[in-house]
Amino acid sequence: MDILYLSIVFLVIVVIIWLKKPLFVAMTGGIAATIILFRVNLKDAVMVLGRQTVAWDTIDVLLSFYLIIFLQLMLEKRGKLANAKDSFSRLLRNRRMNTIVSPAIMGLLPSAAVMTICADMVDKTCGEYMDAKNKTFVSCYYRHIPEMFLPTFPAVLLGLTLSGQNAGLFVLAMVPMAVAACAVVYVTHLKKLPKEMPQMEDAVDKRAEIVHLVKNLWTLIAVLFIIIAFNWSVCMAAPLVIAANYVLDHFSIKELPDLMVRSAEPILLGNMYLIMLFKGILSHTGVIGLLPSFIGRFPISLTMSFGLLFFIGTVISGSQTIIALCMPMAFLAFPQGGIPLLVMLMSIAWAAMQISPTHVCSFVAADYYHTTLGDIVVRAFIPVIVFSIISYGYGALLGRIFY
């Protein structure tokens, strides 16, 4: 009966999402449904939610989001990402590589509004060599490559927090998957493009452009280096880099209030807070502990069961929702899964997100090119399935290496 109640809770969240309500409404509905269905005493529910509010994992994820948004706003204010994109364009006089790199660079900004800029870049790079429907898919797909593995994005931070895995190891283990994601669509869509781009009027000083590139991206490089090399959390690495960037980029005290206010994005932080509350109240019910034996009844492996769950769940309700709902379950059901399991599940969720109707960027890209979400799904379906199969195989391979 408890598994049935859990399914109803999941259905409540999915239905609310499909009614095009915000994620915070869906998570609030999920919390309420959990309390009602599992008959959690109201006093106990308040105590559980209160404890989860002040728990370190909640504070850590909220503070991490805030600091990363702050750093990205600093880069945006000084035009660092736009400058980095220009340097890449001058260094890589290759139409195919520019189609991959330019939107990926702009994709470091976690705002759906950036999708319009990415679409414009791909449009100008590909020109008449690619039709609008393919441009819609390609620009949206490559814009999200950084979101697959960098711990500066909500889904990745949430996955790391809920799984309790090492961020540095995760980033390193995900690098081959990022390469594979680029390669799959390169083979299916970009090989038709001519490599050559029009010659530039001025000679390109490649050494100077590389230096310029590093100067513009050093903050993100530094955060990732500190996380990987010293096994520090985002909460420890980001403040150091922010302080250094404040000095080196000559920020004034007058600029800080605006950055501090804009970094506290109420919708994003509110969503993450409610996700952590949902995790807390769901754990309190004890239903998660029943899942291993339940899933073990299916005639497929445990990892494949969760892989399918993450894929289907992401398509229906979005990656953040499925990560919040099922990541704790996956690691309780498969406690020895570690980095291999996390890599597989996060890769599959990322792939499924490319064909999910909950993906806002897809609609922004379609609006720019005057196409539809259906055009994206048709062109994304085969690459997404192929990449998901690769993700499952890679996770199995990592499992053999790690254990």
Secondary structure, 3 states (H helix, E strand, C coil): CHHHHHHHHHHHHHHHHHCCCCHHHHHHHHHHHHHHHCCCCHHHHHHHHHHHHHCHHHHHHHHHHHHHHHHHHHHHHCCHHHHHHHHHHHHCCEHHHHHHHHHHHHCCCCCCCHHHHHHHHHHHHHHHHCCHHHHHHHHHHHHCCHHHCCCCCHHHHHHHHHHCCCHHHHHHHHHHHHHHHHHHHHHHHHCCCCCECCCCCCCCCHHHHHHHHHHHHHHHHHHHHHHHHHCCCHHHHHHHHHHHHHHHCCCCHHHHHHHHHHHCCHHHHHHHHHHHHHHHHHHHHCHHHHHHHHHCCCCCCHHHHHHHHHHHHHHHHCHHHHHHHHHHHHHHHCCCCHHHHHHHHHHHHHHHHCCCCCCHHHHHHHHHHCCCHHHHHHHHHHHHHHHHHHHHHHHHHHHHHHC
